[in-house]
Amino acid sequence: MNILVLTGGLEEDPFTAALTKALRTLDHRVTTLSPLYSSIDPSQRALARRLVKLSAVVEGVTYACELYTGRNIHGVEQVFIGHPELFASAADLSDGEPEVVQRRLAVFAQAAAAFVRDDITVGAEIVHGLGAAGAAVLRELAEADHQTPRVLSADAATLGSAIDLATTLIAETASEADAVLAILAQRHADDREGKFVRVVSAGVDTSLWNPLTDARLGSRFDPIDRSGKTRSKTSLQRELSLPVRPEVPLVGVVASARDAAGLATFVDVAAELLRNDVQLVVQADATGETVAALEELWDRFPDRFQVRTGNDTALTHTIVGSADLLLSVSATGALAREAQRYGTLPILSRSAPVADALVDCDATLSSGNAFLSDSLEAPALLATTQRAIAAYLQRDAYQPLVRRVMELDNSWAKAAHGFVRAYKSALPSREEEAA
């Protein structure tokens, strides 16, 4: 299958990069189409500048866009749309004042649609739009009555506003799909005919998150021989000046700059958590009062609490791979499934999108693969984390749970098959082609 992926973000963002690489592994031809942002150097990427120009007209102004093509190490073909004013000076689609962002989106949508309509170099069988930028390009194609089957992956709000733009709508979770189906149900039957809503969860990039190959770990391990997990935990404890106590549950927290609210809630409950015989390790991309509060906890509980600021990727991998439990203070449940790859049981809100694909552990630990909190509010977060700590101490039941979680297949290799099935649902049937 020949697949064109439209993204307004960087083509190396984790979702786009992992999806396209996985599709290539299944022997599909894959091309990404995205803006040429300031971080992309055509000479370093060995990109070829094409003679063809793509024009867009926004508010009476004509923008002549350049076209660059190349290929990455995974065999994914890359097409970039460049413009010295709108793209070359921007870090991403949302960079700048609102009116500039809207103009940039409109120019990209028109130029990308022109590329698809003119069938320059690709000859795609499926056009897959990602997010709001992908929806904007699909809108241009729909208005031009372009016949290449269109697929859209986005959040529920974007999908709900773009029902007429694609044959197949891809939601990441069942709850988001239900929201889109509810909107579809309000439409006339003729408008619903031929529409498909698919649930396809993103996978985990096993080339990046793999306990057998992760160089950031103190020792490597697999589901059968997990002794390296214990050695990695010991290594992390020593690195962060914590007492080496293998029997004590080590809880990791990795908070990005977007997780300020959840991190603040964690700070509120941390002192109560530290009344338990537990060790907490926090990596926080934060500043100001939050960091001051974390450092105060560090001063009060030096043998049980350690904090590091910033977003160092190596430390993130070390915490995710070496901790016994990972408390996700992210509203999206970030890193939950990555943690499972290492036998690190995630603690997260059941309202997080990723929670749709997880099962809360029961009291006996005979079923489940995560600890789900009713919310990220302080009482619920505290109770669920204490429940997870108590579960860790049930050693005879907890160790089989760790192995089951590590053996889950949440890889991109599996997810890619789901996307291919979604693409096939968008293709015209043979009867339609014959007609």
Secondary structure, DSSP 8 states (H G I E B T S, - for coil): -EEEEE-SS-TTSHHHHHHHHHHHHTT-EEEEEEE--TT--TTTTT-EEEEEEEEEEETTEEEEEEEEEEE-TTS-EEEEEE-TTTTTT-SSTT-S-HHHHHHHHHHHHHHHHHHHHTT-S---SEEEEEHHHHHHHHHHHHHTT--S-EEEE--HHHHHTTGGG-SEEEESSHHHHHHHHHHHHTS-HHHHTT-EEEE----B-TTTS-TTT-TTSSS---SS--HHHHHHHHHHHHHTT----TTS-EEEEEE-GGGHHHHHHHHHHHHHHTTSS-EEEEEE---HHHHHHHHHHHHH-TTTEEEEES--HHHHHHHHHH-SEEE--STT-TTHHHHHHTT-EEEEETTSGGGGG--B--TTSSS-SBEEES-SSHHHHHHHHHHHHHHHT-HHHHHHHHHHHHT---BHHHHHHHHHHHHHHHS--HHHHH-
